[in-house]
Amino acid sequence: MSLVILSDTKGNLIEAHQLRLEMPLLGTWTAHLETTADTAIDGNVVITIQHGDEAAERFVGTVVDGEPYEGRAPLVVVGGTEGLSKRPAKASYYVGANSAIEVAQLVGDVLVEADEVPSDATALSGLRASAWARLETESHARALTRIAERFDIGWRVFASGAVWAGPVEWLDADLEGEELDVDTDARIVSIRYRVASARPGTTIGGRRISLVVFTADGLGELHYEAM
């Protein structure tokens, strides 16, 4: 059994007895939990997942739904500050034929407006656009996705809450657990993890991982791409 503890900015420690945390290749991670709390939980929180005596993994996010209901305390946490779901003001970029705008600036402006913490910006070094426009109808998350699709890069929120954007390198990584079953039709590997360290955008056991799922019972899933 994995121990899942939620800590808030007031220093409260709340045990969660149910968890499903999903980390996609593109976008924000989301955690659905059920806790022992009898009052509403809101604001910034840290989810700590520890399995036995193994190393703990911490996920920094913000509660978007944390009201008790019929004796239960379900809540939803998203990675980062929740600012990515907000719609930005309209902003357009126009550059002349002899100049270009850095993609790092496009991404950086979105993160500043969303009040999100950027990860290492050097991953976008050298990427440029001849012209770009932002739409007032799209959220900050959609703005990042459109940039990623246009320039063939990825973006996601790390466990730390920082937002990363850059080329997906598919670096080799260890599972730190064991495979239980493989559904080759759905391309899902069922796992029992020792440490909740698997991440999308890596290659584990020769498979390119596009979605990682952790649950409170020490089980999880690795969804992988067709090669």
ABEGO torsion letter per residue (X at the ends): XBBBBBBBAAGBBBBBABBBBBBBABEBBBBBBBBABABBBBEBBBBBBBBEABBBBBBBBBBABABBBGGBBBBBBBBEAGAAABBBBBBBBBBBAABBBBAAAAAAAAAAAAGBBBBBAAAABGBBBABBBBBAABBAAAAAAAAAAAAGBBBBBBAAGBBBBEBBAGBBBBAGEBBABBBAAAGBBBBBBABBABBBGBBBGGBBBABBBBBAAGBBBBBBBBX
